[in-house]
């Protein structure tokens, strides 16, 4: 299993275990590393622009689990889900529209609650 790191301000660093399947999205993500971006918050989700595009894959979905990491093709962004979003129907996270799941946070994703809108994130191996 390959893992990537996401470093945020305030000492927040998470490790993401990337899907072992060699999907187009995972390949494009790995080819784009390392990169930095600006964080946006949407409920209990952080997302940030990614320097690549990938089309919607066959197993894309909007219903997510806490700790899942996905690529949002509509906005070329990576999203990390750690709770409810404004479009959630229950306590589970829900993306605005279908996303390609690229991995899962290794450990507790709730540390992302300390990450502020507009802060930076560094994504690297």
C-alpha positions in Angstrom: 0.0 0.0 0.0 1.3 3.5 -0.9 0.7 6.3 1.5 0.8 10.1 0.9 1.0 12.9 3.5 -0.9 16.0 3.8 0.7 18.8 6.0 -1.5 21.6 7.3 -0.8 24.5 9.7 -1.0 24.1 13.5 0.9 20.8 13.4 -1.9 18.9 11.6 -0.4 16.2 9.4 -2.4 13.2 8.1 -1.4 10.1 6.3 -3.6 8.8 3.5 -3.5 5.2 2.4 -4.0 5.4 -1.3 -6.2 2.8 -3.0 -4.1 -0.1 -4.3 -6.0 -0.2 -7.6 -4.2 1.7 -10.3 -7.1 3.9 -11.3 -6.6 6.9 -13.6 -7.2 9.3 -10.7 -4.7 7.6 -8.4 -2.1 7.6 -11.2 -2.6 11.3 -12.0 -2.5 12.2 -8.2 0.8 10.3 -7.8 2.3 11.9 -11.0 1.4 15.4 -9.6 3.2 15.0 -6.3 4.5 17.0 -4.5 2.2 20.1 -4.7 0.8 22.8 -2.4 -2.6 24.3 -2.4 -5.1 26.5 -0.5 -7.6 24.8 1.9 -11.3 25.4 1.7 -13.8 24.2 4.3 -17.3 22.9 3.6 -18.9 21.6 6.8 -16.7 18.8 8.0 -14.8 18.5 4.8 -11.6 20.1 3.7 -10.9 20.4 0.0 -8.2 21.9 -2.1 -7.4 22.4 -5.8 -5.3 19.7 -7.4 -2.9 20.3 -10.4 -4.5 17.6 -12.5 -7.8 16.5 -14.0 -9.4 13.0 -14.0 -12.8 12.1 -15.3 -15.6 10.5 -13.3 -14.8 6.8 -12.8 -17.3 4.0 -12.8 -17.4 3.5 -9.0 -17.7 7.3 -8.2 -20.2 8.2 -5.5 -21.4 11.1 -3.4 -22.1 9.1 -0.2 -18.8 9.0 1.7 -17.5 7.6 5.0 -15.6 9.5 7.7 -11.9 9.4 6.7 -12.4 8.9 3.0 -10.4 11.0 0.6 -11.8 11.6 -2.9 -11.2 13.6 -6.1 -14.0 15.9 -7.2 -13.8 16.0 -11.0 -16.3 18.9 -11.3 -13.8 21.1 -9.5 -10.4 19.3 -9.9 -10.1 19.2 -6.1 -9.1 16.7 -3.5 -11.6 16.4 -0.6 -11.0 14.8 2.9 -14.2 14.0 4.7 -14.3 13.9 8.5 -18.1 14.5 9.3 -21.3 16.0 8.0 -21.3 18.3 5.0 -24.1 20.8 4.2 -25.8 18.3 1.9 -25.6 15.3 4.3 -28.8 13.4 4.7 -27.7 11.9 8.1 -24.5 11.8 10.1 -22.4 10.6 7.2 -20.4 12.9 4.9 -21.9 13.5 1.5 -20.0 15.2 -1.4 -21.7 17.9 -3.4 -21.6 15.6 -6.4 -20.0 12.2 -7.2 -16.3 11.8 -6.5 -13.6 9.3 -7.3 -12.5 7.7 -4.0 -8.7 7.7 -3.9 -8.0 6.6 -0.4 -8.6 6.7 3.4 -7.0 8.6 6.2 -4.8 6.4 8.3 -5.9 7.3 11.9 -8.2 10.0 13.1 -9.4 12.5 10.5 -11.0 14.7 13.1 -7.7 16.6 13.5 -8.8 18.5 10.4 -11.3 20.4 12.5 -8.3 22.6 13.5 -7.5 23.5 9.9 -8.7 27.0 8.8 -10.2 28.2 5.6 -7.4 29.7 3.4 -4.5 27.9 5.1 -2.1 26.0 3.0 -1.7 22.2 2.5 1.4 20.4 1.2 0.7 17.0 -0.4 3.7 14.7 -0.7 4.9 11.1 -0.6 
